[in-house]
Amino acid sequence: MRADVEALDIRDVTANWVNALVLQAQIDDRIKALADLAHTPLFFGRLDYLHAPGADLAEGGEGEQFYIGRRHVHDTEGDPMVIDWRAPVSQPFYRASKADPQDVALRRRFGYTGGELTAYEDEHLSDPAEAATVSRLLQQEIERPRVGPMRDIVATIQPEQDRLVRSGLAGSVCVQGGPGTGKTAVGLHRVAYLLYAHRERLARTGTLVVGPNRSFLQYIEQVLPALGELEVRQATVDDLVARDGLEVRGADAAATAVVKGDARMAEVLRRAVRSHVSEPAEPLVVVRGSRRWRVPAYELQEIVSELLARDMRYGAARDALPQRIAHTVLVRMEQAGEAPDDRVQDAVARNPAVKAAVKAVWPAVDPAKLVLRLLSDAGFLAAHADGLLTADEQRLLLWEKPPRSVRSAKWSPADLVLIDEAADLVERTPSLGHVVLDEAQDLSPMQYRAVGRRCTTGSATVLGDLAQGTTPWATRGWAEALAHLGKPDAQVEELTAGFRVPREVIAYASRLLPSISPGLAPVSSVRETPGSLVVAQAGDPERQTAEVLAACRASLEREGSIGLIAADARIPELAEALAAAGMEWLSPGQETTAQSRLTLVPASLAKGLEYDYVVLDEPAAVVAGEPDERTGLRRLYVCLTRAVSGLTAVHSLPLPAALDG
Ligand SMILES: Nc1ncnc2c1ncn2[C@@H]1O[C@H](COP(=O)(O)OP(=O)(O)OP(=O)(O)O)[C@@H](O)[C@H]1O
C-alpha cells in the first residue's frame, strides 16, 4: 500500500503548482501514516462471524472471517485483508461475550513477542459447550513491563472502556476513574475512533488533547501517531491561552490564584468590557455633498441599547454599529426623496463623522490592557467587582506595584486565562470539533471556561480523578466542573478496574482515600503481583539518601523503567547523590531506553506518568511540600500510584498517620 502511494504520479491531475503542493502534502502524510512500526504487528485479532455482517441471518447463510488490526490493509486487488479496529465489524472483538456472542462463532487473539507471532488463543463464543474463560494473552499484555512512552491498547480495550471510546461525537462524556483505570488511554483511543467515524467533519474543525504539562504530553505523544492519526494537536491549558507578546513571568500566591480562577471573574470581566460603551450624548452630523444629515442623540442611544441587549460579542457589535448608524442616515435620505443604494450606505458607514462617533461610543477594547487595568486600578476593579467579590478578594487581585505596560507586566498563568476570557468577550474564540481534557480535576473554573470555549460547537471528553486534585482550586464535583465547561449535560461515567497498580500497592494508597476524597470507591486492580509493596525504614535520617539509592539499584536489576519520585525540594540532593554514585538518570518526558531506565521525578510532575518500579523517597516530605495537608496527601496518593510492578517507599521520618492505618 505504501509503494502504491509512493508511486502515484500527480503531474497529469493537478491544474497548477498550488494544487500539486497540496496534493503532494496529502500524499506525504499518507506515506507517513503507512510507515512500518517495528514490533507493531498488522493484526492482533480475528473474528469469525456465523453470518456475513449485513446478510440475512437465516439458516444456511455464509459466515465471514475478519482480521482485526490497527489499520485497514488491503491486497493488490483492493480487497480488505485487515479491518481497522474502529470499523463497526470489529466492535464485537471488544464487546462480544459468552452471554452476548453478537453472532461471533470464534474470537481469536494473537500474541506477539517483539513483533513475532508466538501464540494465539480461541474463544468459541457461540458454542454452548465451551465455558467462558479469562484470556491469558490479555492478562499478559496488561502485565507486560513498561519501557518508554505510553503505548496504544487497541488489542486489549475492555468492554466498559470500549463503550466510552465509541460513544458518539455529538455527546460529551466525563470519566471519573482512579489511578490507572485507563482514562488517558480511553481519551486517546476515543479521539482515534472519532477521527475514523467522522473524518471529514473533524478534519475541518480539528481535534485537541489537553494535558497537564509538557512531560505528560511527551509521554503520550506517540499513541495517536501509532494509530495512524498524525493531526491531533496536543497542548496544556497554558499553551491554549498563550498570546503573542505576553510572556508568563509571574506567579500568584495560592489565595490570589484562587480568586483569579473563580468563575465570578467572568462576570467581572464582562462588566468591565461592556463598561467601555458610553451613552451617545451628541447628535451626529454627516455631510455628503451639499447636504447635512443629522441623527439625534436619542436615536443613537436606541441603536446602542439595542446592540447591548443582543447577545453579541463586543467586537461584533462594534463592527455592526457603523452600518446601523448609516442605515438611519439612509432612511432620512429616502424620506427626503433620494434613492440611495447599498454603496451609499457603505460610504456613510465609512464617513469620518460616523467613525468618530463609533470610536467615542464603542471604543476598541484590548483584552490585555483591560486585565492590566483591573489588576492595577482599585477603583476600576471595585466598579465592576461590586457585589461579586469581597473587599478582601479585590485586594488579593491588585498588584502591589502596577506595571507600566502590558509588555513589562509579570503575567501569571491565571492572568493569561483572564485575558483569554476578555478576548472571547470581544471576539468569539473559534471552536474545535472535539476536545479531550485529561487530568481535568486540577483546572480552575476559569480554566474550564477557557477549554470550553474551544469546543462550544463541538463535544468534549473530560477525564479525571477527584482524589488526585492537587491545586487549591481542584474540582470538587463533576457537575459543577461540567457547567463551567459549558457541557452540563455530559454523561458522567466511572471506571473502577485498575490496569496499572498492583493490588497490594493500590490497597496501601487507598488508605488515604477517606481523608482525601471521602466517598470515592477504591480501584480494584487486575494485577496480582504478590510482594509488590515494600515500605522500608531507613532508620537514621542520615541514611535516607543512601537507602533510596540502594533501592534504585535493586530495582535496576529487574526489567523495565524505574521512577525515583521525591518531594520537589529533595530533588537537588538526590540528583547530586545519583551523580556521585555514577548512576545515570533522566528527567520526566525524556524517553527511557534499554541503557537509561531511571527517571528522577519531582512529585509535582508525577501525575499521569507510570514506571515499572517506583522508589518513593520520604512520603512525609511529599506531604509537607504542599500548602495544606489534604493537598499533600493527595500528592502522595498520586506518587504512590505510579508503579506497574512494584513500589518501594523509603522513609526515615514517621509516615503520615493515614498510611499507618
Ligand atoms: N484495556 C487495557 N489493556 C491494557 N492496558 C491497559 C488497558 N487500559 C489501561 N491500560 C494501561 O494501564 C495503564 C494506566 O492507564 P492510563 O494512564 O490511561 O490510566 P489513567 O486512568 O489515566 O491513570 P491516572 O489517573 O494515573 O492518570 C497504562 O499503561 C495503560 O496502557
The ligand as an SDF file (V2000), in Angstrom:
LIG
                    3D

 31 33  0  0  0  0  0  0  0  0999 V2000
   -7.5440   -2.3040   28.3930 N   0  0  0  0  0  0  0  0  0  0  0  0
   -6.2660   -2.1720   28.6810 C   0  0  0  0  0  0  0  0  0  0  0  0
   -5.3650   -3.0730   28.2400 N   0  0  0  0  0  0  0  0  0  0  0  0
   -4.0510   -2.9480   28.5220 C   0  0  0  0  0  0  0  0  0  0  0  0
   -3.5360   -1.9460   29.2210 N   0  0  0  0  0  0  0  0  0  0  0  0
   -4.3860   -1.0190   29.6710 C   0  0  0  0  0  0  0  0  0  0  0  0
   -5.7890   -1.0740   29.4320 C   0  0  0  0  0  0  0  0  0  0  0  0
   -6.3500    0.0040   29.9980 N   0  0  0  0  0  0  0  0  0  0  0  0
   -5.3640    0.6910   30.5580 C   0  0  0  0  0  0  0  0  0  0  0  0
   -4.1760    0.0850   30.3610 N   0  0  0  0  0  0  0  0  0  0  0  0
   -2.8570    0.5270   30.8080 C   0  0  0  0  0  0  0  0  0  0  0  0
   -2.9290    0.9020   32.1530 O   0  0  0  0  0  0  0  0  0  0  0  0
   -2.0620    1.9960   32.4020 C   0  0  0  0  0  0  0  0  0  0  0  0
   -2.8280    3.1230   33.0180 C   0  0  0  0  0  0  0  0  0  0  0  0
   -3.6540    3.7130   32.0420 O   0  0  0  0  0  0  0  0  0  0  0  0
   -3.9020    5.2800   31.9890 P   0  0  0  0  0  0  0  0  0  0  0  0
   -2.6110    6.0160   32.1280 O   0  0  0  0  0  0  0  0  0  0  0  0
   -4.7500    5.5620   30.8340 O   0  0  0  0  0  0  0  0  0  0  0  0
   -4.7180    5.4440   33.3530 O   0  0  0  0  0  0  0  0  0  0  0  0
   -5.3150    6.7580   33.9990 P   0  0  0  0  0  0  0  0  0  0  0  0
   -6.6590    6.3960   34.4900 O   0  0  0  0  0  0  0  0  0  0  0  0
   -5.2130    7.9000   33.0540 O   0  0  0  0  0  0  0  0  0  0  0  0
   -4.3360    6.9450   35.2270 O   0  0  0  0  0  0  0  0  0  0  0  0
   -4.0090    8.2510   36.1140 P   0  0  0  0  0  0  0  0  0  0  0  0
   -5.2520    8.5700   36.8890 O   0  0  0  0  0  0  0  0  0  0  0  0
   -2.9120    7.8080   36.9910 O   0  0  0  0  0  0  0  0  0  0  0  0
   -3.6120    9.3250   35.1710 O   0  0  0  0  0  0  0  0  0  0  0  0
   -1.4490    2.3700   31.0610 C   0  0  0  0  0  0  0  0  0  0  0  0
   -0.1980    1.7560   30.9360 O   0  0  0  0  0  0  0  0  0  0  0  0
   -2.4080    1.7780   30.0720 C   0  0  0  0  0  0  0  0  0  0  0  0
   -1.7850    1.4670   28.8640 O   0  0  0  0  0  0  0  0  0  0  0  0
  1  2  1  0
  2  3  1  0
  2  7  2  0
  3  4  2  0
  4  5  1  0
  5  6  2  0
  6  7  1  0
  6 10  1  0
  7  8  1  0
  8  9  2  0
  9 10  1  0
 10 11  1  0
 11 12  1  0
 11 30  1  0
 12 13  1  0
 13 14  1  0
 13 28  1  0
 14 15  1  0
 15 16  1  0
 16 17  2  0
 16 18  1  0
 16 19  1  0
 19 20  1  0
 20 21  2  0
 20 22  1  0
 20 23  1  0
 23 24  1  0
 24 25  2  0
 24 26  1  0
 24 27  1  0
 28 29  1  0
 28 30  1  0
 30 31  1  0
M  END
$$$$
